[in-house]
Amino acid sequence: MFPIKMLLRTYSLSILMIDIIWVVLNAVYAVMQATFELFRPPPVKAVRLETVLVIGSGRGVGREIAIQLASLGAIVICVDKNKKNNQDTVDIIKKQGGSAACYNCDITTKENVEKLAKKVKFDFGFVNLTLTSYFWLIDQFMPDMKKKNHGHIVALTSVAGLSYIKDQMPLSVAQFAVQGLAESLMEDLRINKIDGVHVTLIHIYPFIIFFNACATFASDCQKRLHYTCPHLGAGVEGYAGGGHWLENRPAGALFTPALAASASLA
């Protein structure tokens, strides 16, 4: 019995040492790659003539993303439950010479989501890029992306999805759910070996990103949408691997956790 126990302990110790070495090597590699990309950033992702669906485009982060994507040549499908705000976003985009369409929908109801998806597909056909963290919406567009092996899903969450924020338990739970959804989508794409569809998880930082209540635009806070780690077959958030990124800059007055939640989940 003694040799068997000793062998088991030796085996466990060996596995532990291998895991530690693997983690250290990956950490060193990540730091080196992040340093390299700091001085030589990956190329900007081209979105010209791509059909992009933005949820919550009526205000805040959603509006700024829609405007920035349109300025880069994308055809933006603006979706929000507030008809006036959403139309204002579309008008801003068109005034700047961009292309956008307005769709009013309360996406908290599955039937509404199904109707929206049907109408969007009828009007535009294939949607290349979807900025949403709602499973019902993803479920409507992901099959087409997989079939064509082309597409990009961007999920917005906040730092509440990384760590608990005092007196914001419901927000933390919701943001953790968004992170879990994004990671599950990445794993699904990896297992099915679909390398043309990418998933990006964006962590918005409350109290750092701002929304200007007095001006239409703001440009002092940078956000990056980038997909990385091509060997995984799908993108991940952060500087973990090479790939592309897309930059835009919203800003203005204080952006609270509640506004972060509404921007990423509504």
Buried (B, 14 or more C-beta within 10 A) or exposed (E): EEEEEEEEEEEEEEEEEEEEEEEEEEEEEBEEBEEEBEEEBBEEBEBEEBBBBBBBBBBBBBBBBBBBBBBBEBBBBBBBBBEEBBBBBBEBBEEEEBBBBBBBBEBEEEEBBBEBBEEBBEEBEBBBBBBBBBBBBBEBBBEBBBEEEBBBBBBBBBBBBEEEBEEBEEBBEBBBBBBEBBBEBBBBBBEEEBBBBBBBBBBBEBEEBBBBEEEEBBBEBEBBBBBBBEEBBBBBBBBBBBBBBBBBEBBBEEBEBEBBBBBBBB
